[in-house]
Amino acid sequence: MKTFQTIVLVVFGLLGVIGLVVFATSGGGGGGAGSTGPVVIWGLLPQEAMDTTLAEATTVNKAFTNATYIEKGAENFGNELAQAIAEGTGPDLIIITQEQLLSERAKLSIIPFESIPERTYLDTYIRGAELFLSDTGTYALPLTVDPLVLYYNRQELTGAGVSSAPSSWEGVNALAQTLSETTPTGAVTKSVIPFGDYVNVRNARAILSTIFFQAGIPITEMEDGRMASVLAGKGETGLSIASAALSFYTQFADPAKTVYSWNRAMGESRALFLAGDLLFYPGFASERTYLEAANPNLEFDMAPLPQPSIAKDRTTYGLIYAAAIPRASYNPDGAAIIAFALTDPSVASYLAEMALMAPAHKAYLTPRADDKYSAIFYEEALRARGWLSPSTSVTDGIFAGMIQNVTSGRRSVPDALQSASESLDAALP
């Protein structure tokens, strides 16, 4: 631990004008790779993106020579990590998002503010990256951010005489009333937006989180030294605001509403968008090349996710990927070197480009001329937020149950919110 802290102090003694620089093993990074030792990295970033980045970074910093990356799935990440640590085969470094932080943070080393000044951290990274901070330091070093954006069928939209995607949810409501198509029996054949249910809505967790954020509901926050649920707001006013947000989402699955355009009998939302039967698809910025490859004939474009017309601050959800060092790392010194090297703006920016995401460094969020979408999702990355949650499977179960309680009529919106909030609170560590 003393050696680890020394490395941290040395690295951050080299802070540049934007806060972090590469930990170079020798004169510009050309030193010997043996100083790091083998470093096994587990992470949620795509294998190809990380492999390409490590290979490219090795040409300027030999420390990366001994780094090996293994992609892991988000759903089973916590269980796999716990089992590997118990068996003595755990990774030296992990790359996670804020969605894994709360359940995994007890396994992580904290980099103290003495080594990473809080002011430097705040000045360097996007606002959403503050989730990785503790009272004494940071659990992880931010690398990239994948913001939620709005994909839309440009041909269908212009064919309806609409020149651009709506910037407000009120605009989406208006289009849902005029462009959705249903049969005389009420079956939806063309939908405007996949809101109203959970099980067949891709990215439903991120979509719902965004809607609550936009209403001023942070979902969880610290209370009396522990993370607590505020999903149902605080007091009668907070409950009313949260209920309005949930009602907005679920109304699209209510056949009695003029905006009815979604139900559980429909297919998965992204598949319907690719088939041309869905006008708007809320998805992550990194999904764009998949959409292009899955249907080369689909003429789609990207826009910021709509906001309430009265919103003062634009907000969207984002997955913020960051490098963390497990307490059980067998090579914490080498892991620290690699972690800090990955946060170098040039390396992190290259990684973001390979992963089809945006850099977490605010200073490097300048749209790229070779990417027609970057002007959209780079700006959204600045606005991206998240929240500290239980495991994604637990959160999905709670959110899905809440939506089903409302759409089935089993509970009123306030009661469904209160029940979900209690379940979420019980699931928080």
Number of C-alpha atoms within 10 A of each C-alpha: 10 8 10 17 16 12 20 21 16 13 21 19 13 14 15 10 9 17 21 22 21 24 26 21 19 13 8 11 20 15 15 14 20 14 14 22 17 19 26 21 23 23 24 18 23 16 16 13 16 23 18 14 22 24 15 15 22 17 13 14 25 23 30 27 19 18 23 17 21 16 18 19 13 17 12 12 18 16 11 14 20 15 12 14 17 11 9 12 15 21 25 26 30 28 24 24 28 24 20 19 24 18 17 20 16 12 18 19 19 20 24 19 17 12 18 22 16 19 10 15 23 16 14 20 23 24 18 23 30 17 19 22 19 14 8 14 19 25 25 27 24 30 28 32 34 28 30 29 26 21 24 24 23 20 15 17 19 12 10 12 8 13 10 12 23 19 16 16 16 14 15 18 18 13 19 21 15 12 17 21 18 15 9 7 6 11 15 19 14 20 27 28 25 29 25 26 24 24 19 20 23 17 18 22 16 20 23 18 23 25 23 23 21 21 21 16 22 20 21 20 17 11 10 7 7 10 16 22 25 23 25 28 24 14 8 10 11 17 21 16 18 27 24 15 21 24 18 15 19 21 21 26 19 18 15 9 11 15 23 26 29 31 24 13 9 15 14 14 26 21 16 17 26 21 13 21 20 24 26 26 27 26 23 22 27 21 16 17 11 10 18 14 10 13 13 12 11 17 15 22 17 24 21 22 27 22 23 16 11 7 12 9 9 16 24 25 29 29 24 29 27 27 26 29 26 25 17 19 23 18 19 25 24 26 28 25 23 25 25 20 25 27 26 19 22 16 20 23 23 24 27 24 19 18 23 23 27 33 32 31 27 19 13 17 19 13 16 12 9 7 10 12 16 22 16 18 30 25 16 26 33 24 18 25 27 26 20 23 25 21 21 16 12 15 19 16 15 19 25 17 17 23 24 19 19 23 21 10 11 11 16 15 24 18 17 23 25 19 19 24 23 17 17 23 18 12 16 19 11
